[in-house]
Amino acid sequence: MINKTRQHINQNEGLIFEVSSPGKKGYQLPDLDVPEIDPAAALGVAAVRSEIEDFPEVSEVETIRHFTRLSTQNYGIDLGLFPLGSCTMKYNPRINETVARTPGLAWAHPYQPESLSQGCLEVVAVLERMLLEITGMDAVTLQPAAGAHGEWTGIMLVRALHESRGNGRKKILVPDSAHGTNPATAAMCGYTVENLPSNEYGMLDLSALERQANEDVAAMMVTNPNTVGVFEADIQKAAAILHAKGALVYMDGANMNAMVGITRPGDFGIDVMHLNLHKTFSTPHGGGGPGAGPVAVKKQLEPFLPVPRLRRVGELWTLDQHRPASIGKVRAFIGNFGVLVRALSYILAHGGPGLRNATLDAILNANYIRKALEPYFELPFKSPSMHECVFGDDRQAAKGVKTGDIAKRLIDYGFHPYTTSFPMIVHGALMIEPTETEPKQELDLFIDAMISIAKEVEEDPKFVLAAPHNTRTSRVDETTAARKPILRWRPGQ
Ligand SMILES: *Cc1c(COP(=O)(O)O)cnc(C)c1O
């Protein structure tokens, strides 16, 4: 029920305009000790307003309390479990921020001469080396600013390689379990996208691949673990099928937090891949950035990597701009340096065994949730989960309650909703990624909430359909809210 009782502090905090009272001030100034002048005479009439329309007039303490209360209406990873996982906001260890604020790194200017930038270039060099060790690839560019940007860069490299062989291949194969950016990237790079079906385990269907792989295929783009949280167990066989036809294998490595320290794409047939440093290596990226999507490649693609390339000349690092086969620059300078620093900090703070443990914990946490919720929600694919588990809403939908409704009800329990309706190959998907940092107590609270909601759906589906009950706003018209957001307050609204 919407709480209509009058409460002193509640979620339905009024707007600051509504508590405005003419003449109230949030500041005290001493008497002028210089002659007063007429601002309109000094600045011109056009530059001076006699009044700011609808400007809220409130005291200092009212202002502070209002914004403090507003700040508590948000939900963040520092408050509790965020089941959207590394894809959106995994916990960012504070050490990363400390390191990124090191004055010599934070204040370095990209136009500083190379001789004065050796420390920053060393950071880049060490990060490159570590990412190569983690992925098992031969060379890496740190330039792309995000995962999707990395995909675009990677496929441009594939195109450059085929073109250098005088070969105008037209198609890119994309499994239906791939991330949506994969087909979008292929299309942006001028390729025709051909869909590959998954089998009953949520994995690549090799017999379909055998049929579809031919000399017109430039590459397959595969998300691994894929969007249903399943590791492509046949990836080596798939790579062999494609390689035999002269096609390459691109791996979307956004889900590498299920793989780091356990297995390496470079060892199972991948030719080119991207990493999302802002996911796997924890840089916060809520609200749209900044990110970093390094692209790692096997030797044959190295000549085409974006310029500049870091090169050691004697005792010094230098940036090599003269690489004739390069696809050019994809981002200013060497990329989002602050994100690179945080990723390196994360890697070094964990060390090799620590990174492997983080991966194991991420997998353990996802499977713990999967097992606990399996009796209550439809599990479409029975393969073990990697970093995330995916349910469908079939059982609840029979009572008229969809994945989005369950997610809304979860808000009342104090959790951020999980990912709803994605991936598309699962009907009414509930995708849950807890990540490695969550303690068992937090997972248990989340599981309790989900089980409790499953029972509510059985007993009183209407109640769930009206959720959330305890928030400032309940259900909004999501389409209108996205297309015609009301961002300015007007009197009487
Ligand atoms: C997040 C994600 C992307 C896109 O990465 P951005 O950094 O958001 O551009 C691509 N593929 C997968 C599997 C992802 O999770």
The ligand as an ORCA input file, in Angstrom:
! r2SCAN-3c Opt
* xyz 0 1
  C      28.781     -4.488    -21.279
  C      28.941     -5.419    -22.374
  C      29.314     -4.965    -23.651
  C      29.470     -3.507    -24.001
  O      30.434     -2.877    -23.211
  P      30.374     -1.300    -22.968
  O      31.596     -0.996    -22.194
  O      29.116     -1.038    -22.210
  O      30.360     -0.637    -24.318
  C      29.513     -5.910    -24.625
  N      29.322     -7.221    -24.379
  C      28.945     -7.682    -23.172
  C      28.796     -9.165    -22.958
  C      28.743     -6.801    -22.121
  O      28.381     -7.274    -20.925
*
